Each structure stands twice: as structure tokens, then as C-alpha cells.
Amino acid sequence: EKANTIIRSIDFQVGRTGAITPVARLNPINIGGVIISNASLHNFDEINKKNINISDVVEVERAGDVIPYVTKLIKKNSNKYSKVRAPNKCPVCKSPTIKENDDVILRCSNRYQCYSQRLGQIVHFISKKSLNIDGFGEKQVKQFFDLKFIKKIEDIFYLSNFKEKIIDLEGWGELSFTNLINSIEKSKQITLDKFIFSLGIRFIGEVNSEILANEFKSLNNVIISVKDRNNLNNIDGLGPKAIESLIDYFSNTSNLNSIENLKKIITINYITDKNINNFFSNKNLVFTGTLNNLSRDEAKYLAKTQGAKILSSLSKNTDYLIVGDKAGSKITKARNLNIKIINEEEFLKKINQ
């Protein structure tokens, strides 16, 4: 659904990876039963392309019925306002901003000390796909971060030291504090791929975390191998940007100290070679398109339980391309590489054999 409204102001948000995103503050509108008052403008190139500014009437849409964004200009009212310009300094920490050669995103250069990036890293660390600490979200993290109860990711595991102070905070009490500590205790058992993902390394998402975990089997092996770039260059599915990001992250002394501290607290369940014998055992799979009967994450999980390795991109070492609706250009590339292509129905049949 779409609706028109007026942009009241435009400000900038800094994300976990330093990305500076212009955000439109809107006159509130109802889209699909949800009141929308903020919408992403994506980046500064998009603002220029759409020719939008404060006071303009714009069309707003909710992508996938979730994330609101400005689609286009409806009426120009902003002639009295100066053009929105990309900042030369981070709006949070005032460090210089940078734009990489092939990137449209403007970023804060202060990667490890910027308030927003440090906060974002901690929020990512405790999120559902990382440590999955129940009852602990961005609001609580920010509260504890501002109070200096948490300065680094490992400080989460020492929150019991601030019991009396936390219990006295508004919205907290003995029961809610106990529930939080219990959730933190449960999070101390984690698989290697989830731990790597939880670190929030740029370009190291779920798939690349799985690739690293399957390749190196232990966290120590990952750290040692990053020092030897050739070990990373030889990993199928790991691109040059991911490799550079890994080298940068593990070259930072503060990051290494945090990992050493976490190793004393968390039990990382390493991947062992399973004696699995079925259709997808030891096969390299790539998924593309929209699946109808299950989510992409569910399909990947099923494949991994069968001993398959999930890759993010096609290469001559890929065994199967699993295709859903709107599969796109990967089908053509797979045919050119003589990679076997199977649809969702065939995939599920093979899984259930």
C-alpha cells in the first residue's frame, strides 16, 4: 500500500557498519493499518535522483509490508530550503566521512570508536540470529551502554555486577533482572558459525559465517588463517570484500582482546565432520529465487542437516543450484557452468528421501 504525506525534516542515522542513512521525518500517515512517521531515503544519490527535500509532498510505500520508504516526489514545496548535502563529518562522533570507490553509501570512518557503531555492534551481538538473548533488545542495550554498564560486547556477561543499580531503574525489578541474567546464561552455548556472525564483521553475514566455520572448524583456526591471506583466498564462496574485512577486524587489538575474553566465558560448539550419507552429503549448494513452501533460511538449515555446504555465489565447484520463483540470472550462469539445476519440489523430495 502507498500514501502521500509531507516531509517535515530530514536527519541522518549512523548504523552498525558506519553507513550514514538520511531519514525523512513525516507527517504521520496510515499505511495498511500502521501509522508511519519515518521513512528511509536510502542514500544521498537517491535524494538527488528523486529531487526531494523538506516540505515536499512524497509518496511512501512499505516494502514487504514492513519497511517504509519514499518512492517518489508528488509535489515540490521546498524551494525555500537549501539542498540536502552529504555531511563531511559523522553526525554522531564528528569523524570524517568516507565513500569507497564502488559504494554509494557514505560511512563514518571511525569504525571502532563511533558511539553508534559501538552500540550497533552490541545490539547485533545479542540479536536473535546471534546470541539470541531473550528479553534483551536495542532499548535495554542503549540504556546500559549510556550508563556505562556495557562498554564492549563481553561486558554483557558481567551485568550481574550492577544488579542493585539495574533493579532501581525505571521499568526494571527483581524478576525482570533475574529473567535477563537467566537468558544471558543460556546464550553461553553457541555454534561456531553463529559466534562468527555475532561479531558483526562487515560482509560476514550468515552464509560467510557458515563457510568459515565449515572450512576452519575452530575459532583459533579462523584467527590463525586470517593472518595468512592465502588461506582465505582459496576458500570458495568468500569474496575479496569479505576477505579484506576479516583482515581488518582481526588486525584490531581491541577486537582480539574481546574475543580472548569471550573464549573464557562462552562455550563454542565446533563443527565436527559427520558421517552423513544421503543425496546432498558433501555437496555445494546455492539457493536463488523465492521459495513457496519454506523460507530460504529453513531450506538452508535442512540442506545443512543433510551434510550440504551452502555457498553464496556460483562457481565451477557448485554442485546444485536450487531455484525458486523469480530466480533471475543465476540460472543462465549455472547452465554456462554445467551446474545441475533443481526446483523447490525436487529439493524437498531429495531432502525427504
N, C-alpha and C positions, 0 to 999 in steps of 0.2 A: 504494500500500500504506500501511497505517496500523499503529501500535503504541502501546502505553501505557507511560508512564515517569513518573518523579518529577522535578519542577523542583528543582534543588539551589540555584540562586541566580539572581538577575536583575540584569543590569547594562545600561549604556547605551552605544551606539556612535554616533559622530558621522560622518556621511557627507560627500561632496564638496560638497553643496549646503547643508550645515549641519543636515540632518534628524537628529534625535535618535531613535534606534530602540531600544526596550527588547528585549533579547535574553535568552532563557531558557537557562541552562546546565543540561544534563540528565544524569541517569544514562544512560550510553551504551546505545543500543538499535540493533538491526539492522533496517533497513527496505530491502527489495529488494536485499540483499547489501551495503549501505553502512552503516557504523557512524555513527550520528548522536549528537552530544553537545551541539549548539547548535541553537536554533530561533528564528526571528524571532517577536516578539509584535506586530509592525507599528507600533502606536502605543498611547498610554495610554488612549484611548477603548475600544480593543479589550480591553485588560486588564480594565477595569471591566465591560464588557459580558459578558465570559466569566467574570468573578468568579474569576480565578486569581491565585495567589501562590506564594511559596517553600514547598516541601514538598507541594504539591498533586500528585495523580496526574492527568496530562493525556493526551489523545490527540494524537499527532503524525503528520503526513502530509507526503509530499514532493510539492510542486506540480510537475506536469510531470516527475515523477521526478528533480527537480533540487533545488529549494529547500525545505528542511524548515520547517514552521511548525506552531504549536499550533492545533488545530481546536476543541477543547472541553475543559471540565473533566469528569473522570471521578469523582474522589473528593476531598473537601475535607479537607486535613490542616493547613491553615496558620493556624488560629485564633490561635496564639501570635505570629504575625508581623504587624507593622503594615502597613497598606495601602500598596501601591506608589504613590508620588506622582510626578507630573511634576516634574523639577527646575527651580528658578528660575534656576539658573546652568548654563552648559555644563559637562559633566563633564570636559572636556579643558582649556579655556582660562579657565574661570570667568567668562566674559562672560554678561550677562543673556540668557535665552531669550525667544523671541517666538513668537506664533502668529498668523498672518494671519487676517483675518476669515472667509474661506471655506475655510480649510485645517485639517485635523485633525492635521497634522504639526507638532510642536514643533521649533523651529530655534534654533541658536546665532546670535546677532545679529552676531558678529564675523566677517563674511563673508570678509574678505581676510587676516586675521592668525591665525585659529584654526589650530592645528597640524594637526588632522585634515582641515580643509577645504583647506589648502595642500597637504598630502600627497595628498589625493584628487584635486586638480586635476592634479598632476604625473602620477599614475597614469593618469588619464583621457587626458592628453595623449599618452602613449606607447602607449596600448592598441591593440588590433587594428583597431578601426574608426576610429582617429585616425591617428597616425603609423606605427603597426604596426611597432614596433622589436622584431625577433625576439630572443628570449633575454633580454628586459628586462621584468621583471614587478614586482608590488607589493612582493615581498620585497626585491629589489635596490634599488628606489627608496627604500624606507624606510631601508635600510642607508646609502645615500649621503646621504639627507636628514638623518638623525641625525648623520652625520659632517660635515655642512655642506659636502659636495662639491656638492650641489644645494640651492639656496635658492629659485630661480624656474625656470619651465619652460625658459627659454633656456639655463640652466646645463648642461642635458643635453649640449649640443653642445661643451662645454669640459671634459668628463670626462678627456680625454687629458692635461690638466694634472696629474691626480692618478694617473698611471699607476703609479708606484712604490708609492704607498700602497695602491692597489686591488689590485695583484698580491700584496701581502703579506697581504691579508685572507684569512680562512679561507673556503674554497670558491672562491677565485679563483686565477688563474695567468696566465701569459703568453698562452696560447691563448684562454682564455675572455675575457680582456680584449680581445684583438685581434678576436675574433668580435663582441663588443659594439660596438666602435668601427666596425667594418665595417657592422653593422646600422644604427647611427646615421647613418652617411654615406649609406646607401641611402634613409633616410627623408627626406632633404633635398629630394626632389622630391615634391610633393603637390598635389592639386587644390584649388581654392578652397573647395568645399563641405566637404571633409574637414578643411581647415585651420580653417574656422569652427567645425565640430563639435568639433575637438580642444581649443578654448579652454575648453570646459566651461561655457558660459554657460547659466544656468538657463532652462529652457523652450525652449532652442535645440537640439533633437535633430537627427537625420539629415534628416528631412523639411524642417524650417525652415531648416536649413543649405543645403539644395539650393535652396529658394525664394529665399533671399538671394543665393546665388551666381548663379542664373539671372537674377535681377532686376537686380543691380548689376554683374556681370561682373568686377569687380576689388575687391581689399581696400580700396583707397583710397576707392572709391565707397561701400563699405559704411560706412566711418568717417565720411565727409562726410555721408552721408544720415541716419545716426543722429542727427546734430546738428539735423537738420530733421525733427521728429516727423511732419510731414505726409507726407513721403516714405514713411515706414513705415506710416502709417495707410491708405495707398492700395494696399498690397500684398495681393492676395488670398491667403488662407490663413494670414496672420500675425495671431495673436490679441493682445488687449490685454496679457496677462501676458507674452508673449514680447517685445512692444514695450517695456514697462517694464523688463524685464530687460536688454535690449540697451542702453537708455539708461543704466541704472545701471552696466553693465560698462564701456562706452566713456567714461563720465564719470570713471572712476577713473584717476588719473595713473599709478599703478604698472602697471596693465593696459596702458595706451597705450605706456609705456616698453618693456614686454616685447614688444609687437607690433612696435615700431620695431626692436628688437634682432633679432627673429626674421626680419624682412624682409631683413636683411643676411646672414642665414645660409641661409634656406630659399628654394628656388625654387617659387613658387606658380604652377601651371599654370592660367591663366584660361580661362574658358569662352568659346568663340567661336561665333557663330551658324553652324550647319552647314546646308548646302543639302540637307536631307533631304526626300524626297518619298515618303511612304507613308501608310498608314491613320491612324497616330497622330501624324503630324507636327503640331507646334504645337497639340496637343490637351491639355486639362487633365483628368487622371485622378485618381480617388480609389479606393483599394482597401479592401474590408471583408470580414470573414469569413476562414475558414481555407481556404487553397488546398491541393489534394491532390498536384499533380504537381511543385510547386516552392515554395520559401519565398517569403514576402512580399518580402523583400529582393531575391531573384532576379527576381521579377516586375517590381519597380520598376526594377531595372537594365535589364532587357530593354526596358521601355517607354521609358526614357530614351535608350537607343541608337537608338530609332526617332524621337527628336525630341520625345517627350512631356514634359509638365511634371507632376510629381506633387504633389498637394495633400493636406493632412491632413484637411480638412473640406469638406463640400459647400456650394456656393453657386450662384447663377444663372450663374456663369461656368464651372462644371464641365461638361465635355463628356460624360464617361462615368464610370459607377460600375461597377467590376469587382468582382463578388461571388463569394465562396466559400461554404463551409458555415457555418451559424450567422451569417448576415450581420447580423441584428438590425434596428434601427430606421432605419438609413441607407437601406434600400430604400424605406420609406414616404416619407421626406423627398425622395428622388430622384424619386419619382413625382409628388409635390406640386410639385416644381420643373421637371417635364418633362425630367429628365435621362435620357439613354439608359442602360439597364442591360444589361450583358453578363456572361455567366458565364465561368468559367475556360477552358472548352473553346473558346468563341468568341474569347476574348482570345488564346489561343495560335495559333488559326487566322489571326487578323489579323496577329499578330507575324510569322508564317512565310510570309505572302503574298509 
